[in-house]
Amino acid sequence: MITLTPPTNVVRCVKCTGPIRHIDRKPYECADCGRNVSMADGLIRVGYHWEIVNDWLTSVETVDVD
């Protein structure tokens, strides 16, 4: 199920700053310009990881549990 409004922590496109979505069996892509995301884009920030939430690619802070 794709929601129309992306969450506030959605990963943004390096080309147009549109939100990145993930549709089953397809690569991550920008919802605005359709550009495919690659690991070379450098979108994963230090201390964060990606999670898919309602078909949107989100950046979530990594918390170590002791």
C-alpha positions as CSV (number, residue, x, y, z in Angstrom):
1,M,0.0,0.0,0.0
2,I,1.5,3.3,-1.1
3,T,0.6,6.4,1.0
4,L,0.5,9.6,-0.9
5,T,2.2,11.7,1.8
6,P,5.8,10.7,2.6
7,P,7.0,10.7,6.2
8,T,9.2,13.6,7.5
9,N,12.3,11.4,7.6
10,V,12.0,10.2,4.0
11,V,15.3,10.0,2.1
12,R,15.5,12.7,-0.6
13,C,16.6,12.5,-4.2
14,V,20.1,14.0,-4.9
15,K,18.8,15.4,-8.3
16,C,15.5,17.1,-7.4
17,T,15.1,16.6,-3.6
18,G,11.9,14.6,-4.2
19,P,11.0,11.7,-1.8
20,I,12.4,8.2,-2.5
21,R,9.9,5.3,-2.6
22,H,10.3,1.6,-2.8
23,I,7.9,-0.5,-4.9
24,D,8.1,-4.3,-4.6
25,R,10.6,-5.9,-6.9
26,K,11.8,-2.5,-8.3
27,P,14.8,-0.3,-7.4
28,Y,14.4,2.7,-5.1
29,E,13.2,5.6,-7.1
30,C,12.3,9.3,-6.8
31,A,8.6,9.9,-6.7
32,D,9.0,13.2,-8.5
33,C,11.6,12.6,-11.2
34,G,11.7,8.8,-11.4
35,R,15.5,8.7,-10.9
36,N,16.8,5.4,-9.5
37,V,18.8,5.6,-6.3
38,S,22.2,4.0,-6.1
39,M,24.6,3.4,-3.2
40,A,27.1,5.8,-4.9
41,D,24.7,8.7,-4.2
42,G,26.0,8.8,-0.6
43,L,22.5,9.1,0.9
44,I,23.2,6.9,4.0
45,R,24.3,9.2,6.8
46,V,26.7,8.1,9.5
47,G,24.8,6.8,12.5
48,Y,21.6,6.2,10.4
49,H,20.2,3.3,8.5
50,W,17.4,2.9,6.0
51,E,14.0,1.4,6.6
52,I,11.0,1.0,4.3
53,V,7.8,2.5,5.9
54,N,4.6,2.3,3.9
55,D,6.7,2.0,0.7
56,W,8.8,5.1,1.4
57,L,12.5,4.9,2.0
58,T,13.2,6.5,5.4
59,S,16.4,7.4,7.3
60,V,16.3,6.2,10.9
61,E,18.9,6.9,13.6
62,T,20.7,3.7,14.6
63,V,20.6,3.1,18.4
64,D,22.8,0.6,20.0
65,V,21.1,-1.5,22.7
66,D,23.4,-2.6,25.4
